[in-house]
């Protein structure tokens, strides 16, 4: 049959990650859909229980948007989506949000970013655990294909859900090209604007227990006691659910050199990322760690936990620390002013390492997964 008349594969997509203010999964969904929309052989139908953010942008790219309202995202997924899929015009359903409807009339693909709700439940709100854990096992049993962001998460899945091993696909997320190294003049201007002319340590991400930010502050304070020239510490990202005590502590450390900038507009985030000297991400567990890859693309060497996917993502382009030992990180912080040659070398390696994380390549791999899943 001529390609001009070949029927497009029709895919329903769970857009709940774009309902409300997007976080990591929302940006993941948006970036992949933007790339997938370039494929002439796909019909993409994004679905949600409330109007998603960036709907106009997705519609302009060619993604159809359907909103079928429901009291909650979980009720929508489990009761509304199956009825919609039963209409028969869609070949496949993709959930970037870990779980699938238990009643699934078409083949399904689930992206499992990490298993932290199972392995570290105390680091998640009850709402998150309730919306994922009751449906995770069944999702992994019925999914035609299971996509993960890293080999580390694939190993976790193989350990706890060995029945899905043959259906696993590792597809690394990409990095937005907006993240790039700044010129010396740009660096100086950003640092002047922040009143930190010598640069700073940077954390970027949601402020929540899984990110291990109490240890970060403990280590920074300990380093300053023995090395007063320890770089200032800047944090960016939404408040999450770290609790009032944590934010009181942040405020109290302000005069000593700790600054929280909150959630930043995208281009401002790029600037703040570029002007950092080191990027610090002591998270207990990550399925990928997109802010780390964005920092590397910006020419900033990372310091990450030696756990889960983070050493895999960083490779030889950064340093690792024990996420349960504040003295390990404190000693490293105190030593950084004497490691400028290593800083420059790792910054070069970081840019090279980040180049392997490409949204067009990730979308191409996902298209292949969709074709395989639709034929099951």
Beta strands, then each sheet from edge to edge (+ up, - down):
strand 1: 9-14
strand 2: 42-48
strand 3: 64-67
strand 4: 92-95
strand 5: 107-112
strand 6: 145-148
strand 7: 168-170
strand 8: 200-204
strand 9: 232-236
strand 10: 258-260
strand 11: 278-281
strand 12: 301-305
strand 13: 318-321
sheet 1: 3+ 2+ 1+ 4+ 5+ 6+ 7+
sheet 2: 10+ 9+ 8+ 11+ 12+ 13+
end
